[in-house]
Amino acid sequence: MNASSASSSSSPWRDRAALLAMALVLAVLPFTASGYVLYVVNLLMVFAVLALGMHLVIGETGQFALSHAAFFGIGIYTAGLINNQWQPPFFVSILAGALLSAALGWVIGLLALRMRDIYLALATFAFGEAMQWVFLNWESVTNGSNGMQMKPASLGGLQLMNDLQAYPFVVVIAAAMLWLTVALSRSRLGSAFRAVRESDVAAVAMGVNTRAVKVTAFVLSAAFAGVAGGMYTLFTSFIHPESLGFQTTILILTMVVVGGLGSVRGAVAGAIVFGLVSELLRQAPSYQEIIYGGILMLFMMFLPKGMASLFAVRRKAQRASSVSVQEAVR
């Protein structure tokens, strides 16, 4: 076995070991952590799903969309309203929020066929602002600026009254969405996403239906945000439209860009790191946008490929070290 094959074969084992360690920590956490810690972990799981959704449309497909907070809000309000009215099993309300978000994502995807770069960013930003206006002013549905109270989610007679009861369901949903993202990335559709990201012309020459690929990316990204919104309703009882504005989109964008565009690991790592940062900055909301913007600028200047590039550098160093050892033995 040569050095490169040994390195490539050891990488999956390291990934599996990391996943196993994370799974063990998450399994032990409910027995050792306080309610606030569990709330933060639940929130990080929601951020991870949001970041994965934005990763699909920006990192994988290269479509610069700024409407993620709007789809997140649609998922929250849809799931919350359905639960308040009929209290079905929570997966029904989450699925409804995901489907409605996906339907609107299809509309945005059609816009993406006519726009690129800054024009697409401005159009999706306008959609996000319009949806926040709807959340604020459609008082008969959302209760407007007073915010909306939500009943506890339920499943088979079990009501999720606190963070501990919601925790296992939030973690399982987040794990399922992570698995789905990895599966999509490794599929033919994932290859088509990346072909469109690199060049529309080259993708067409390779036989890729760029129109269908772009629309699919927006639909999947919006559906992920809708699922994240439904997850949020499992452990919170109140939502206010002000938390669904441009600041939330910038936070999610920061997670994906700083984590590393085009990297699933980077999206998850960015969600965890900046989810914790946002929680630390909760008492200083007026400075959050400045801090996020400053961090984005620093990473774009000095580490444009994000935290994921640090993992890549480490792997290259390990491979180089392994090659050196093999050559010394020879």
N, C-alpha and C positions, 0 to 999 in steps of 0.2 A: 504493500500500500504506500503510495507516495504522499508527500506532505500536503498537497492540496486536497486530495481525497480524504485524508484524515481530518483536516480542518473542516471540510464541508460536512463530514459525517458527525463531527462532534457538535456542530452548531445546532442541529435539531434537538440533540440531547440537552444542550444548555437551555434552549427555549422551553422544552418540556419540564426541566427542573425548575425554571423560573415560574412557569404556570402552576406547577405542583406546590411550590412554596407559597405563591399568592393564594391558591385555593385553601391551603392549610390555615393561613392567617385569617382569611375571610370566614372559615368554618369555626375558628376558635373565638373570633371577635365578639359574637353575641354573649358569650359567657364571661367575658372579661372587661368589656367596655361600657362606658356610661351611655345614657340616652343621647346626649349631645354628640358623642363620637359616632354613634350609629347614624344619627341624622346627617353628619358630614359625609360619612361613607356612602349613604344613600344618594346624597347630592352629587358626589363624585361619580357614581355610577350613571346618573342622568347626564352629567357633563361628558362622560366617556361616549355615550351613545350619540349625543349631539355632535361631538367632535368626529366620530366615525362617519356620521351622515355628511358633514361638511367635507371630510376627507374624500368621499366618493365623488363629489361634484367638482371640488377645487383641486385636491391632490391627485386624484386618479384621472379625471377628465379635463382638467385645466379650464373649467368654466367659472369665471370669477363672480360668484353670486353672493349677495349680501341680504338675503331674505330669510335666513335660518331662524331667527328669533320669532318671525311671524308664524312659521310652520310649527314651532314649539308652542306658541300661544294657542294656535288652532287645536293642537293635540290636547292641551290642558283644558281649554274651555269645552271642547266637544266631550271629552271623557267626564269632566266635572258635571256638565249639564245632564248628560245621560244618566250618570250615577244619581244625581239629585232627584231626577224625575222617576226613574224606574228601579234603580239599584240592582242592575243585573250583575252577574259575575264580572269582576273587574277586567278580565281579558276581553270581554265584549266591548266595553267602553274604550279600552285602549285600541282595539282593532278599528273601531269606528273613527277615532281620532286620526289613526294612521291612514285610513282610506281617504278621509276628507282632505288631509294634508297632501296625500299623493295625487289626488284629483287636481288640486290647485297647483301642485308641482308640475303636473302635465301641462297646464296652461303656461306656466313660467318657462317650461322647456320649449314650448312652441315659440316664445319670444326669443329664446337663445338662438334659434335658427336664423334670426335676422340681425342679431347684435353680437358684438365681440368686445372683449377687454373692458375699457372704461365705460362704454355705452351699456354693456350688460350689467356692470356693477351699479351704475346709476339707476337703471330700470328696476333692478331687484331691490335696491335701497328704497326707491319710491314705493314699491309694493309693500315692503316692511313697514314704512311709515304710514301708509294707508291702512294697513291692518291694525296698527296700534291705535289709529284714530277710530276705527270700528270698535275695538275693544273698549275705548274710553267713552264712546258716545252712543253705542247701542244699549242703552240702559235697561230696556225691557228684557234683554237676554243676559248681558254680562254684568249688570248693576253698575256699569260705568266706573267713574272715579272712586266710588265707594268700595270697589273690590267685590269679589264673589266668595261667599262661604261655600264650602263643599262638604258634603256628608262623607263619613268614612267609607272607603271602598270595602267590598265584601266578596267572599267566595264560599259558596256552599254553607251559608249561615255564619261563617266566621267573618267578623268585622275587624278591619285593620285599624286599631285605635291608637297605635303609637309606632314609633320608629322601629322598635324591636320586632313587632309583628309584621311590618312591611318589609323588613330587611331581606329575608330569604327570597321573596318574590322579586324584589328589585335586583338582587345579585344574579338570580337565574336569568331574568330577562336580559340584563346587560351581557352576561356570558353568551347567551344565544345570539345577540346582535353582533358580538365580537366574532363568534364562529361564522356567522353569515357574511361578515365583511371579508374575512380571510378567504372564505370559499369563493366569493365574488372576485376577489383580487387574483386568485389562481385559475379562474375559469377563462373560457374564450371571451366572455363579455368583458372581464377585467383587462384582457389584452387589447380588446377593441377600445376600451376607455383610454388606455395609455397611448394607443396609436393616434386617437383624436387629439389627445393632449400635446403630442409632439408635432403633428402636422395634419391638418385636414386634407391637404392635397395628397400627401403620402398615404394616408388612411384610405382615401377613395381608391387610389391606385392599387392598394392591397385588397380591395373588394369589401371594405367596411362601409356599412350604411351609416354615415356620420349623423344624418338627421335622427334616425332611430336611436343611435347610441347617446346622443346629447339629451334627447327627451327622456330616455330611460334613466340616465344619471340624475336628472332633476327629480323624476318621480321617486326613485329610491332614496335620494337625499332627503326629500320632504317627508317620505314615510318614516325614515329614521327619526326625524325631528318630532313627528307626530307620536311615535312610540315613546320617545323621551318625555314628551308632555304628559302622556298617560301614566308613565312611571312616576312622574312628579306628584300626581294626584293620589298615589298610594300612601304617601307619608306626610302630606301637607293638607291643611284644611282651609287655606285662604290663598287667593291669587289677586294681584293688583296689576293693572295694565302697565304701570310705570316700570315694572320689572321685565317687560317684554319689548323694550325699545332698542335703539341702535347700540346702546352700551352692551347689551347682552350679545348682540351679533359680533361686536368688536372683541368681546371676551372669547367667544368660540373661535373666531378667526385667529386670535392670538394663540390659542391652544394648538391649532393645526399648524400654523406657520412656524411657531417657535418649536413645536414638537418635531417638525420636519415634513414638508410637503411631499406627498406620495408615499408616506410610511405609516402603516397601521400602528406599529409600535410607537412611533412619534406622536400620533394623534392621541393614543391612550396616555402616554407619558405626559404630554402637554395638558390633557384634561385633568390629570391628577395634580400636577404641579400648580397650574393656574386656578384650579378649583380651590386648592388650599390658600393660594394667594388672595383670591376674591373673598374668601371667608375671613382672612386676616384683615382685609381692607374694608370690611363691612362697616366699621365705625367711621370711615373716612370716605364716604361715597363721592364727594366732590373732587377727590384726587385720583379716583380710579382710572378714568379715561386718560389722564396725563401719564400715569404710571404705565398703563398698558401700551400707550402709544410710544413711550420712551423705550420700553422693552422691545417692542416690535422694531423700532429704528435700529437699536443696538444689534439685534440679531440679523437684520437685513444687511447691516454694514459689515459685521465681523464673523457671523456664522449663518450665512444665507440658507444653508441646508438644514438648519435647526439641530435640535438635540439628537436626532436620528443619525446625523453625520458623525457624532462622537462614538456611537456604537460601531459605525462602519470603520472608523479609524482604528478602533480597538481591535476589530476583527482582522484588519489588514496587518496590524502590528503582530498579532498572534500568528498569522500565516507566515509573515516574514521570519519570525523567530523560529517557527517550525521548519521552514526551508533551510535556515542557517544550521539548525541542529542536524538535519538530514545530510547536508553537504559536509559537515564536520565529521559525521560518522563515516561517510564514504572516503 
